[in-house]
Each structure stands twice: as structure tokens, then as C-alpha cells.
């Protein structure tokens, strides 16, 4: 399958869990991030093309705010190659407030490699 991404991705070097803000359920944790999306490692598959209000709780060393919330849409989901009890899920950011976008980009710069 040819690569469709046009924005560079970075591995995320900090364990940061991501929650569904509507249900307070932990969806997974970030393993890869770009300026337009992210990849989560999850314990269950997620439906494609579904919008989620994602909440990322932050610590003071990451940002001055306790969390950011944004809308992201699932674009793909596949079973992990090495751990079949985990799933890799790609999200595209659909909607984010400018101040939360600034924090997201700060996280990308600080923890992306």
C-alpha cells in the first residue's frame, strides 16, 4: 500500500495516555505524532471514520495547562504485528482550539524524535 501521509511523523518518547473525553475511558497511549495527527496503541480496535473528543492530561513539565481536548477522527486501525493483543490506530486531528494546538506542537517538539 503506498504511503498517503504528507506530514512527517515522529516517535513519541513519553508515555502519555489519551482518553475519550465523553466517556472518561482510556483509549490508549501515544506512540507517534505529527502536526496533523497521532497514532495510538490501544487494547481494542476502534471503528473507522469516527470522531472522538480526545483528552490528553498533562503534567507541569509539559505545559502550564492540566489537559488539552480536541476532536480527532480514526483513519485506520490494525492489529499490532508483534503483540496481537494490541492495536495501532491512526487519528487525524479534525478540530482543535489554537491554544491547545500550541500545546500539542510544544509536545511534538519536546518529546517527538
C-alpha positions as CSV (number, residue, x, y, z in Angstrom):
1,X,0.0,0.0,0.0
2,X,1.5,3.4,-1.0
3,X,2.2,5.9,1.7
4,X,-0.5,8.6,1.8
5,X,1.0,10.9,4.5
6,X,2.4,14.2,3.5
7,X,3.4,15.5,7.0
8,X,6.4,14.0,8.8
9,X,5.7,11.8,11.8
10,X,7.8,11.5,14.9
11,X,8.0,8.7,17.5
12,X,6.7,9.9,20.8
13,X,9.2,9.4,23.6
14,X,7.0,9.8,26.6
15,X,4.2,7.6,28.0
16,X,1.2,9.8,27.6
17,X,-2.3,8.3,27.8
18,X,-5.2,9.5,25.7
19,X,-8.8,9.5,27.0
20,X,-12.2,9.7,25.4
21,X,-13.4,13.0,26.9
22,X,-17.1,11.9,26.5
23,X,-16.7,8.7,28.5
24,X,-13.5,9.2,30.5
25,X,-12.3,5.9,29.2
26,X,-8.6,5.5,28.5
27,X,-8.4,4.8,24.7
28,X,-4.6,4.2,24.7
29,X,-1.3,6.0,24.6
30,X,0.5,8.0,22.0
31,X,3.3,6.3,20.1
32,X,3.7,8.6,17.1
33,X,2.7,12.2,16.5
34,X,2.7,14.8,13.7
35,X,1.3,18.3,13.4
36,X,-1.9,16.9,11.9
37,X,-2.5,13.6,13.7
38,X,-1.3,10.9,16.0
39,X,-1.1,7.1,16.4
40,X,-2.3,5.4,19.5
41,X,-1.6,2.0,20.8
42,X,-4.9,0.5,22.1
43,X,-6.1,-2.7,23.7
44,X,-9.2,-2.9,21.5
45,X,-9.9,-2.0,17.8
46,X,-11.7,1.3,17.2
47,X,-14.2,2.0,14.4
48,X,-13.0,3.8,11.3
49,X,-14.1,7.4,10.5
50,X,-15.4,8.0,13.9
51,X,-14.9,11.4,15.6
52,X,-13.6,11.3,19.2
53,X,-13.1,14.1,21.7
54,X,-9.6,13.2,22.8
55,X,-8.3,14.4,26.1
56,X,-4.6,14.4,27.0
57,X,-3.8,15.0,30.6
58,X,-0.6,17.0,31.0
59,X,2.0,17.4,33.8
60,X,3.6,20.8,34.7
61,X,6.8,19.9,33.0
62,X,4.9,19.5,29.7
63,X,2.6,22.6,29.8
64,X,1.0,25.1,32.1
65,X,-2.5,23.7,31.5
66,X,-3.7,20.5,33.1
67,X,-5.1,19.0,29.8
68,X,-6.0,19.6,26.2
69,X,-9.1,18.4,24.3
70,X,-9.5,18.2,20.6
71,X,-11.6,16.3,18.0
72,X,-9.8,13.6,16.1
73,X,-11.1,11.1,13.5
74,X,-10.0,7.5,13.2
75,X,-8.4,6.9,9.8
76,X,-7.1,3.3,10.2
77,X,-6.8,0.5,12.7
78,X,-4.7,-2.6,12.6
79,X,-3.6,-5.4,14.9
80,X,0.0,-4.9,16.2
81,X,2.5,-7.1,14.4
82,X,4.4,-8.1,17.5
83,X,1.7,-8.0,20.2
84,X,-1.6,-9.4,18.8
85,X,-3.4,-8.2,21.9
86,X,-2.7,-4.6,21.0
87,X,-3.9,-2.4,18.1
88,X,-2.4,0.6,16.3
89,X,-4.9,3.3,15.5
90,X,-4.2,6.4,13.3
91,X,-6.1,9.6,14.0
92,X,-6.3,12.8,12.0
93,X,-6.9,16.0,14.0
94,X,-10.3,17.3,12.9
95,X,-10.7,20.3,15.2
96,X,-8.5,21.9,17.8
97,X,-8.5,25.3,19.6
98,X,-5.5,27.5,18.8
99,X,-4.2,27.4,22.4
100,X,-4.5,23.6,22.5
101,X,-2.8,23.4,19.1
102,X,0.1,25.4,20.6
103,X,0.5,22.9,23.5
104,X,0.2,20.0,21.1
105,X,3.0,21.4,18.9
106,X,5.1,22.0,22.1
107,X,4.7,18.3,23.0
108,X,5.7,17.3,19.4
109,X,8.9,19.4,19.7
110,X,9.7,18.3,23.2
111,X,9.0,14.6,23.0
112,X,9.0,13.7,19.3
113,X,12.1,12.1,17.8
